[in-house]
Amino acid sequence: MDEKRTEKQRMLAGDLYTADCPELAEDNKRISEWMSRYNTALSKTPDERHSMLKEVLGHVGAGVDIRPPFFCDYGYNISIGDGSFINFNCVVLDVVKVMIGNRTKIGSAVQILTADHPRDPKLRAQLLELGRPVTIGSNVWIGSGAIIIPGVSVGDDAIIGAGAVVTRDVPAGAIAVGNPARLR
């Protein structure tokens, strides 16, 4: 590993890193405080919540609505396009980029995960982690309880069925259902 890079720089590059460092701890403290505020903001207007999202997310398009509670690792790696909607209790583990296109609808309790761990048990024992980006296209519909695992891309206009575990890329316009998700 390049010892000149910080753990955060390694994380953002998708390389092996340890999350137990002061810089990432400070980022985690910041987002935890924000989540405490945001997750009690259900009675606020969508415009008030939109302003709160812009405080921490990397990009928030016009008309984006995320219903609390909402959970994420850092926030700054999340980009959400215009008119997208995320329902209650969504989890986004954003150690690297999560890109969500325009007009995408994400059901309740969906998990979008970029955080991953080495397959080598010796590396895992060293508490090393890595991230693989997730890209979700425009006009996608993801049903409640679906899980999108690290490194997956979902094409424009695709549908992910409720409860699906998406382990492979889903092409544009496709429908994927089941565990593991399979194309219909």
C-alpha positions in Angstrom: 0.0 0.0 0.0 1.0 3.6 -0.6 1.8 4.8 2.9 1.6 8.5 1.7 -2.2 8.2 1.3 -4.6 8.6 4.2 -7.1 5.9 5.1 -9.8 8.2 3.7 -8.0 8.6 0.4 -7.6 4.8 0.2 -11.3 4.4 1.0 -12.4 6.9 -1.7 -10.2 5.1 -4.3 -11.9 1.7 -3.5 -8.6 0.4 -2.1 -8.1 -1.5 1.1 -8.3 0.8 4.1 -9.1 0.8 7.9 -12.1 2.7 9.0 -10.5 3.2 12.4 -8.7 6.5 11.9 -9.3 10.0 13.2 -10.4 11.6 9.8 -13.0 9.0 9.1 -14.1 9.0 12.8 -14.7 12.7 12.5 -16.7 12.2 9.2 -18.7 9.5 11.0 -19.4 11.8 13.9 -20.6 14.6 11.6 -23.0 12.3 9.6 -24.3 10.7 12.9 -25.2 14.1 14.2 -26.9 14.9 11.0 -28.8 11.6 10.9 -30.0 12.4 14.4 -31.5 15.6 13.2 -32.8 14.3 9.8 -34.4 11.2 11.3 -36.7 13.4 13.4 -37.6 15.7 10.5 -40.6 13.7 9.1 -43.0 16.5 10.1 -40.9 19.0 8.1 -41.9 19.9 4.6 -40.2 18.2 1.6 -38.4 21.5 0.9 -37.1 21.7 4.4 -35.8 18.1 4.2 -34.3 18.8 0.8 -32.3 21.6 2.3 -31.1 19.3 5.0 -30.0 16.7 2.4 -28.0 19.3 0.6 -26.0 19.8 3.8 -24.3 16.4 3.5 -25.0 14.5 0.3 -22.6 14.9 -2.6 -25.3 15.9 -5.0 -29.1 16.4 -4.5 -31.1 17.1 -7.6 -34.2 19.2 -7.7 -37.3 17.6 -6.2 -35.4 14.8 -4.4 -37.4 13.5 -1.5 -36.0 11.0 1.1 -38.4 10.1 3.8 -36.8 9.6 7.2 -35.5 7.5 8.8 -32.5 7.4 6.4 -29.1 6.0 7.2 -25.7 6.3 5.5 -22.0 6.0 6.2 -20.7 9.4 5.1 -23.2 11.1 2.8 -20.7 12.8 0.6 -20.4 9.9 -1.7 -24.1 9.9 -2.6 -25.4 11.6 -5.8 -29.2 11.6 -6.4 -30.7 12.9 -9.6 -33.7 15.2 -10.1 -37.1 13.9 -9.0 -35.9 10.8 -7.3 -37.7 9.4 -4.2 -36.5 7.2 -1.4 -39.0 5.8 1.0 -38.7 5.1 4.8 -35.8 3.3 6.4 -33.3 3.2 3.5 -29.7 2.3 4.2 -26.9 3.5 1.9 -23.4 2.3 2.9 -21.5 4.9 0.8 -17.8 4.3 1.4 -17.4 5.0 -2.3 -19.7 6.5 -4.9 -23.4 5.7 -5.1 -24.9 7.3 -8.2 -28.7 7.4 -8.5 -30.2 8.8 -11.7 -33.2 11.0 -12.3 -36.8 10.0 -11.4 -35.8 6.8 -9.6 -38.1 5.4 -7.0 -36.7 3.4 -4.1 -39.0 1.5 -1.8 -38.9 1.3 2.0 -36.1 -0.6 3.7 -33.9 -0.9 0.6 -30.2 -1.4 1.2 -27.6 0.0 -1.2 -24.2 -1.3 -0.2 -20.8 -0.3 -1.4 -18.9 -1.5 1.7 -17.1 -4.8 1.1 -14.5 -7.0 2.8 -11.5 -8.9 1.5 -12.1 -12.6 0.8 -8.7 -13.4 2.3 -9.3 -14.1 6.0 -5.8 -12.8 6.9 -6.7 -9.4 5.5 -10.1 -9.4 7.2 -8.4 -10.2 10.5 -6.4 -6.9 10.0 -9.8 -5.1 9.9 -9.2 -4.0 6.3 -12.2 -3.0 4.2 -12.8 -1.8 0.7 -15.6 -0.3 -1.4 -17.0 -1.0 -4.8 -19.3 1.7 -6.3 -23.0 1.2 -7.1 -24.7 2.9 -10.0 -28.5 3.0 -10.4 -29.8 4.6 -13.6 -32.7 6.9 -14.3 -36.4 6.0 -14.0 -35.5 2.8 -12.0 -38.0 1.3 -9.6 -36.6 -0.7 -6.7 -39.1 -2.5 -4.6 -39.2 -2.5 -0.8 -36.6 -4.6 1.0 -34.3 -5.1 -2.0 -30.6 -5.3 -1.4 -28.1 -4.0 -3.9 -24.6 -5.4 -3.2 -21.2 -3.7 -3.8 -20.2 -3.1 -7.4 -23.6 -3.6 -9.0 -25.0 -1.3 -11.8 -28.7 -1.1 -12.6 -29.6 0.3 -16.0 -32.1 3.0 -16.8 -35.8 2.0 -16.7 -35.1 -1.3 -14.9 -37.3 -2.8 -12.1 -36.0 -4.6 -9.1 -38.6 -6.7 -7.3 -39.4 -6.3 -3.6 -37.0 -8.4 -1.5 -34.6 -9.1 -4.4 -30.9 -9.5 -3.6 -29.1 -8.0 -6.6 -25.7 -9.7 -7.0 -25.1 -8.9 -10.7 -25.6 -6.0 -13.0 -29.1 -5.4 -14.3 -29.4 -4.2 -17.9 -31.5 -1.2 -18.9 -35.2 -2.0 -19.1 -34.8 -5.4 -17.4 -36.8 -6.8 -14.5 -34.9 -8.6 -11.7 -36.6 -10.6 -8.9 -35.7 -13.1 -6.3 -32.7 -14.1 -4.1 -30.3 -14.0 -5.8 -32.1 -11.7 -8.3 -32.6 -13.2 -11.7 -33.8 -11.5 -14.9 -37.4 -12.2 -15.9 
